[in-house]
Amino acid sequence: MTTMPTATATTQGGRLRVVLADDHTVMRAGLVALLAHEPTIDIVGEAGDGREAVRLVERLDPDVALLDLRMPVLDGVGATAEIVASGARTRVLILTTYDTDADIERAVEAGATGYLLKDATRDQLVEAIHAASRGETVLAPRVAQRLVAKMRRPAPVALTAREVEVLGAVADGLSNAEIGRRLFIGEATVKTHLLRIFAKLDVGDRTRAVVVAMNNGLLRQR
């Protein structure tokens, strides 16, 4: 588990008060049983959907809300957003089986302090609850790896509408002068567009530019 500390802590000691929300009764009971003998944590409320979880947070003011991602009425992301928007001091820790990029990003953008997977051990869960209560960002290892991998991925290339027109004309076998006449622009402007296209696609010639653009869906097959 990866934790990234911040300067803010939500508790100064003692038992942490936790609200637990999961629409699967057996899973919820299992989590309660898992944490029942943890001397530093009290489960003060249980909810079967996100709307109920938000109400419990408003009423009980827990240190941490442990929320499932996929729930009826209001999902974990929606509940997280409402808890954060309310100004509550409660930190939200998502506990789910889903580790897709879209799910992770939605939860983080909504304001979740952490994102943990349900294959976590008891010790990892306890550590995550404590870390979240202190305002530390908690990420399951697989989640952290996915986020890092996504950050390292190059941004998708985008061509302007005019650049696509110029490159389409190149694919049709037209010379710079012919492209200029087709698009009603000067030959020097055509050359400028081509240089920008080459730079964006990281290529050095017209043919390679057409091939790369087609392979990346930037230009339709001619």
C-alpha positions in Angstrom: 0.0 0.0 0.0 1.3 3.4 -0.9 0.6 6.4 1.4 1.5 10.0 0.7 1.5 12.1 3.9 0.1 15.6 4.2 0.5 18.1 7.0 -3.1 17.7 8.3 -4.3 15.1 10.7 -7.9 14.5 11.6 -7.4 12.9 14.9 -5.1 13.4 17.8 -5.3 9.9 19.2 -7.9 7.5 20.6 -10.3 5.3 18.7 -11.3 6.3 15.2 -15.0 6.4 14.4 -15.8 4.9 11.1 -19.0 4.7 9.0 -19.1 1.7 6.6 -21.2 1.6 3.4 -21.6 -1.4 1.2 -24.7 -2.7 -0.5 -23.7 -6.3 -0.1 -24.9 -7.4 3.4 -22.4 -10.3 3.6 -19.5 -8.1 2.6 -20.5 -5.4 5.1 -20.9 -8.0 7.9 -17.5 -9.4 7.0 -15.8 -6.0 7.2 -17.5 -5.3 10.6 -16.3 -8.7 11.9 -12.8 -8.0 10.5 -12.5 -4.8 12.4 -14.5 -5.8 15.5 -11.5 -6.6 17.6 -9.3 -3.7 16.4 -8.8 -1.6 19.6 -8.2 1.6 17.7 -11.4 1.6 15.5 -15.1 1.8 16.2 -17.7 1.1 13.4 -20.3 3.7 14.5 -22.7 3.3 11.5 -23.5 1.0 8.6 -25.2 1.9 5.3 -26.5 -0.1 2.3 -26.2 2.8 -0.2 -24.5 6.0 -0.8 -27.4 8.3 0.2 -27.7 6.6 3.5 -23.9 6.9 4.0 -24.1 10.6 3.4 -26.9 10.9 6.1 -24.9 8.9 8.6 -21.8 11.1 8.0 -23.9 14.2 8.6 -25.4 12.8 11.8 -22.4 10.9 13.3 -19.5 13.1 12.2 -17.1 10.1 11.9 -13.3 10.3 11.2 -13.5 8.1 8.2 -16.2 6.9 5.8 -15.3 3.6 4.2 -17.4 3.4 1.0 -18.0 0.8 -1.6 -17.7 2.2 -5.2 -20.8 0.6 -6.8 -23.9 1.1 -4.7 -27.6 1.8 -5.5 -29.4 5.2 -5.0 -26.1 7.0 -4.8 -22.7 5.4 -5.7 -19.5 5.8 -3.8 -18.3 8.6 -6.1 -21.5 10.6 -5.7 -21.4 10.1 -1.9 -17.8 11.2 -1.7 -18.6 14.3 -3.7 -21.5 15.2 -1.3 -19.5 14.5 1.8 -16.6 16.7 0.6 -18.9 19.5 -0.6 -20.6 19.5 2.8 -17.4 20.6 4.5 -17.4 17.6 6.8 -14.1 16.8 8.4 -14.7 13.1 7.5 -12.2 11.6 5.2 -13.4 9.2 2.5 -11.7 5.9 1.8 -13.0 3.9 -1.2 -12.9 0.1 -0.8 -13.8 -1.7 -4.0 -13.0 -4.5 -6.3 -12.7 -2.2 -9.3 -9.4 -0.8 -10.4 -10.0 0.7 -13.8 -8.6 4.1 -14.7 -12.0 5.7 -15.0 -13.2 4.5 -11.6 -10.0 5.6 -9.9 -10.0 9.0 -11.5 -13.7 9.6 -10.7 -13.1 8.8 -7.0 -10.0 10.9 -6.7 -11.6 13.8 -8.5 -14.6 13.6 -6.2 -12.3 14.1 -3.2 -11.6 10.6 -1.9 -8.6 10.5 0.4 -7.8 6.9 -0.5 -8.6 4.0 -2.9 -8.2 0.5 -1.6 -9.1 -2.8 -3.1 -11.1 -5.5 -1.3 -8.2 -8.0 -1.5 -6.4 -5.9 1.1 -5.4 -7.7 4.3 -6.8 -6.7 7.7 -3.6 -5.0 8.6 -3.5 -3.1 5.3 -7.1 -2.0 5.9 -6.5 -0.8 9.5 -3.4 1.0 8.3 -5.3 2.7 5.5 -8.1 3.8 7.8 -5.6 5.4 10.2 -3.6 7.0 7.3 -6.8 8.4 5.7 -7.9 9.9 9.1 -4.7 11.8 9.1 -5.3 13.2 5.6 -2.8 11.0 3.9 -3.5 9.8 0.4 -3.8 6.0 0.5 -3.5 3.9 -2.7 -3.5 0.2 -3.2 -0.3 -0.9 -4.9 -2.1 -1.8 -8.2 -3.9 1.5 -8.2 -0.7 3.5 -7.6 0.9 1.5 -10.5 -2.0 2.3 -12.8 -1.8 6.0 -12.0 1.9 6.2 -12.5 1.7 4.3 -15.8 -1.0 6.7 -17.0 1.0 9.7 -16.0 4.0 8.4 -18.0 1.8 7.7 -21.1 2.4 10.3 -23.8 -0.5 12.6 -24.5 -2.6 11.7 -27.6 -1.6 13.7 -30.7 -4.2 16.1 -32.0 -4.2 17.7 -35.5 -6.1 20.8 -36.3 -8.8 20.6 -38.9 -6.6 22.5 -41.4 -3.7 20.1 -40.7 -6.0 17.1 -41.4 -7.0 18.7 -44.7 -3.4 19.3 -45.7 -2.4 15.8 -44.7 -5.4 14.4 -46.6 -4.3 16.2 -49.7 -0.8 14.7 -49.2 -2.4 11.3 -49.0 -4.1 12.0 -52.3 -0.7 12.5 -53.9 -0.9 16.3 -54.3 2.2 18.5 -54.4 2.5 21.5 -52.1 1.4 23.8 -55.0 -1.6 21.6 -55.7 -2.5 21.5 -52.0 -2.4 25.3 -51.9 -4.7 25.6 -54.9 -7.2 23.0 -53.4 -7.3 24.7 -50.0 -6.9 28.3 -51.3 -3.8 28.9 -49.3 -0.2 29.9 -50.3 2.5 27.2 -50.9 4.5 28.7 -48.0 1.5 28.1 -45.7 1.3 24.5 -46.9 4.9 24.0 -45.9 4.3 25.6 -42.5 1.4 23.2 -41.9 3.5 20.2 -42.9 6.4 21.2 -40.6 3.9 21.4 -37.7 2.4 18.0 -38.7 5.9 16.4 -38.8 6.7 17.8 -35.4 3.4 16.6 -33.8 3.8 13.1 -35.3 7.5 12.9 -34.8 8.2 12.0 -38.4 10.6 13.4 -41.0 8.7 13.0 -44.3 5.3 13.2 -46.0 4.8 9.5 -46.5 5.6 8.6 -42.9 3.3 11.4 -41.7 0.4 9.9 -43.6 1.1 6.4 -42.3 1.4 7.4 -38.7 -1.8 9.6 -38.9 -3.8 6.7 -40.3 -2.5 4.3 -37.8 -3.5 6.6 -35.0 -7.0 7.3 -36.4 -6.1 10.9 -37.2 -6.7 10.4 -40.9 -9.2 8.2 -42.7 -7.9 5.5 -45.0 -7.9 6.9 -48.5 
